[in-house]
Amino acid sequence: MMKKFILVLNLGSTTTKVALFRDLNCHIVKTYSHDKELISQDISAQKAARYDTVMMFLSEAGITPEDISIVASRGGLLHPVEGGTYLINDDMLLDLTSGKYGDHASNLSGILAAEFSKNHGIEAVITDPVVVDELCNEAKYTGLKNVKRTSIFHALNQKAAARKYADSVGQTYENLNLIVIHMGGGITVGAHHLGKVIDVNNGLNGDGPMSPTRAGSLPADGLLKYMAERNLSKNEMIHLISKAGGLLSHLNTEDVRDITADINNGNRHSAEVLEAMAFQIGKEIGAKAAVLRGQVDQIIFTGGVSYSNYVMDLITPYISFIAPVTIYPGEFEMEALAYGAYTVSNDRTLLKTYKAEGSHD
């Protein structure tokens, strides 16, 4: 039997989103923005403050842990897995806390869910983590034998937006060819072929278009020269590429609203940088159209940046010849996480088990 509420946790680079669902109906949802002092710290140093935020949310909502049936969490950086809903077990927690596959705020969602689970004896799960890997074999190759492309993208929201569009036209996700673009702090562009994301840029570690906080693809010679001239370590470069690149690097802000305000006040440099980002997004969409061999049913935009009419007006001329465009501003991750938890609560056969690489259990 389901108890009263599903607790949903979705931690991003700058925000903590928390919601309560009764079955599949959202009871309350709130987004807490964090100051730069907190979000500039390592994720382990953010844990206590972020956990306190979750408990404050429950207190404000008048809900106790006894009212929660299951915790539905965003997935973090793990080894590649197939899509679906997974129990947060010891193997997963170890990989999230160690940062074995990378450090990102999304790791904190599972870490906090595990803490809540331990403290209150409530099961915790993740659904469609960012490392869902459905890439076709060709997409994994690079020009160096021992370097492979990896799948790290906004899997949860891309798939949620794709299913939302499919429902709106009376189709199933598995019968459509779609290009889905999530535009948030990072930007990922996915080629969805009959329900599988067969090609997508790694939106975290230097691949695809630049974004509000990420550098995107960089010329290898320029990157190596930049690193050598400044005597930067690997970790310092990773930070630059994944947290301090893109709009933030060029304009000292990642907030598109502030940038467009500057443009409206005549700042030509801000306009040029935003135009360059739009150019890169359009180019990436064109590449995904080639992967789908021109058979594209719809181009779908989602994520917070897609609220910006200014940005959308910059991108559209590059892509309007490919397919019609649908915009779903914001994200549907909370609903998708609640759905994953709800389905495994009602059908335990759908719950998957995460095993650490090398585990033979």
N, C-alpha and C positions, 0 to 999 in steps of 0.2 A: 504493500500500500504506500502510495506517495503521501508524504507529509504535506505541510501547507505550501512551502515555497522552495523554488530553486534559486540559490544564490549564484549570481554570475559575476565573475571577475575578469576584467580586461584592462591590463596595464600597458600603457604605451610609453614612449620616451618622455613625454611631458605631462601626462595625465593618468589618473586612476579612474576608470569607469566601473561602477558597481550597480547592479540591478537585482530586483527580486521579481521572479515570475511565478504566477500560480498556474500550473500546467504550462500552456504556451502563451498565456496572457500576461503582458508586462504590468506589474503592480506599481513599481516605482523604479526610476533609473536616475542616476546622478553622475555627473562628471566633475572630478576634482582636479583643478590645475595646480601644479607644483612650481615653487619658485626655482630659479636657476641654480641656487646654492645646493638644493637637494638633488636635482636631476643631473648635475655635473659630477656627482659622486659615483663610485662604483656601485653596481646593483646590490651588493651585499650590504653596503652602508645605508642603502635606502630601505632595506627590508622593514625595520621597526616602524619607521614613519609611515610607510605605505600600509602596513598591517593596522596601525592605529586608525588610518583613514577608513579602512573597511569596517572596523568596529564602531567608529563614529557614525558611519552611514547606517548601520543596523540600529544603533541607539536613537538616531534621529527619526528613523522609520518606526520606532516602537516595536522592533522585532528582536527576539532572543535567538541564540543558536538552536534551541530546542524546536523552533518553528521552521528550521531548514531541513529539507529532505536530502539534498545533494548539492555539491558545489560544482559549478560548471566554469571551467577556466580556459582562457586563451592558452594555446600551446606556445612553447618557446623554441630555442635552438637545440635540436636533438639530432640524432642520426636520421637519415632519410626514412620515411615511413609512408605506407599507403594511407589514403584518406580514411577518415572514420573517427570514432570516439574511443579513447584509451583511458584506462584507470591510471591515476597517478600513483605509481608504486615506488619502491626504494630505488630501483634501477633508474627510473625517470628522474627522481629527485636528485640523485647523485650527478647525473649528466647536466641537469639544470644549474645546480649550485656550483659545480666545478668549472663551468664555462668551457667544458671540453670541446664543444662545437661552436663556441662564440658567446660573447657577453652582450645581452640586449635586454631592455626593460621587459620584453615579453616573457623572458625567463622567470621574472618575478611573479607573474600570474600563477604559474604552477607552484612556485615556492610558497607563496602565501596560501594558496588553496591547500597544499600539503600541511602547512602549519595549522590552519583552521581544522582540517580533517583530524590531525593528531590531537588537538586540544579539545575537540568536541565529539569525536567518534562518528564523524559524518563522511561518507564516501565523496571523493573528489575525482573529477575527470577532465580531460581536455578533448577538443574536437578540431580536426583539420588544422594542425599546427603549421607554422610558417615553412616547415621543412618537408611538407607533402611533395613527393617526387613522382611525377607522372611523365617526365620528359621522354621524348622519343630518343632513340640511341644516337641519332645524328646530332641532336642538340647538345649532347654532353661533350662532344669533341672540341678541342682547341688545336692550335697549331704547334703545341708542344706535347710530346708523347705522354709525359707524366703529369700534365695539368688538365684537369677535367672541370667542366662547368657544373655547378651545383644549383639545386633548386631551393631558393629561399625567397618567398614572396608572400603577399597578403592572401594566402590560400582561402582562409575562412571567409573574408569579405568578397573576394572575387567570385567564389562559388555561390555565395548567397545572392549577390547581385545577378549572376547569370541565371540562377533558378527563378529569381523574382521576374526577370524579363521573360523567361520561358513560360512561366505561369500566365503572364499578361497577354501572351499571344496564343494561348491554348496549346503550347508545345511542351515537350519534355526537354530538359537540359541535355540529355543523352542523344537527342536528335538534331542538335544545332551546332553550327560552327560560329564561334563568337570571339571577338577580341575584347578583353576586359582590362580596363586601366584603373588601378587604384592610385589616387593621388593624395598622399598625406605627407608626413615628414619624410617618408620614402615614396618612391614611385615605381610600381611594377606594372608591366604590360604583358598579359598572358594570351597565348593562342589556345583557345578551348575547342578541341576537336572531339565532338560526340561524347562530351562528358569527361574528357581528360585534358589536362593542361600540358600539351605536348612540347611547348616552348615558352619560357618566361625568363626575363632578366633577373639576375640576383640583385634584389633591391637594397641589399645591405652593404655588400662588400666590393663595390666598384664595378658596376655593370649596368648598361642601359643609360637612360637620360639622367642628368643631374636633377636634384630635387631640393626641397627646402633645406634639408640638412645633410644630404649625401652627394658625393662627388660624381657618381655615375662612372661611365667608361672614361678612361684617361689614356693618352698616348704613352706607351711603355717607356720610350726614351725620355720623354719629359718628366715622367714620374720618377724614374731612376735618378735623373740629374737633380731633381728637386730634393730627393731624399739624401743624396750624397752631399750636396752643397750645404744642407742644414744639419748634417750628421744626425738624422732622425732614426730612432729605433723602429723595429717592425710594429710594436704596439703603438708608438706615437703615430705612425702612418695609418694604422687601422683606425685610430681615433679620428684623424683628419678626414679619412675617406668616408667613414660611416656616421660621424656625429658632428663634424665641423666643416663639411663641404657644401657644395651647391650654393643656394641663395645666401646662406649664412656666411660662407667664405667671401662672397662677392660684396654683400650689402650689409653685413653685420646684423642681420635679422632674418629669421625664417618665416615671419608672419606676412603672408601674401597681402593681407588687408593693409598693413602698414606700407608695404611696397607700392601697392596701387594708389594709395593716398599720396605718396611721394611723387608718383608719376603724374597724378592729376595736378600736382603743384609744380610740374615742369621739370622733374628730375629725369634727364635723358639717359643717364647711366642706368638707373633702375629699370627704365623701359627696355633698354638694350639687353640687360641680363634676363629679364622675364621673357622677352622675345626669343632669346637663345634657348631657354628651357622649353618653351613651346615648340620650337624648331626640333629639338632633340626628341621630345615626346612624339611629335608627328612622324619623325624618321623611324622611331621604334615601332610605331603602329604599322607603318608601311612594311617593315621587315616581317612582322607577324602575319600580315596579309599574304606575303610571299610564302611563308611556312604553310599557310592554309590554301595555297595555290589559287588565291583569288576568290575562293568560295567562302565568303564572309556574310553571314546572315544579319549581323548587327554589331556595331561598336558600342560598348557600354562603359561609361565613366562613373566612377564612384569615389568615395573618400572626401575629406574636408575641403581640399583645394578645388574640387569640382563645383563648389558653391560660387566660385568666382566667375562671374560672367566675362570679366576682362580676360582671364586666362583661357576660358573656353572659346572666346572669339578669336584668340590668337592661334589656337590649335586647329580649329575646324577647317580652315581653308586648306590645310595640308592633307586632310583625310576624307573630306566629304565625297570624293570620287570613289572611295572604296566600298562604303556601305552606309546605311542610315545610322544615325547616332541617337542613343538614349542616355540620359543623365540621371543617375540616382545619387544626389548629393549626400554626403555623410557616409555612414556605414551601417551595416545590418549584422554586425558581429554578435551583438548581445542576443538577438533573436536566434541566430544560428547556433550559438553556444547553448542556449536554453533548449533548443530543439534536440541537439545531440544528447544532452543529459536526460531529457524527457524520454527519448526513444529507448535508451539503454535501461532506464528505470522500468520501462514497460516490456522490454524484450531483452533479457540478459544475454541472449546469444549474439547480440550486436556489439557487446562490449569487447574491446580488443586489449591485448596485453603487450606492453612495451618491454622489450628485452634489450639490455645493454649489448653493444657489439662485442662479440667474443663469448657471450653467455651461452651455455649449453643446457640450461635448465629447461 
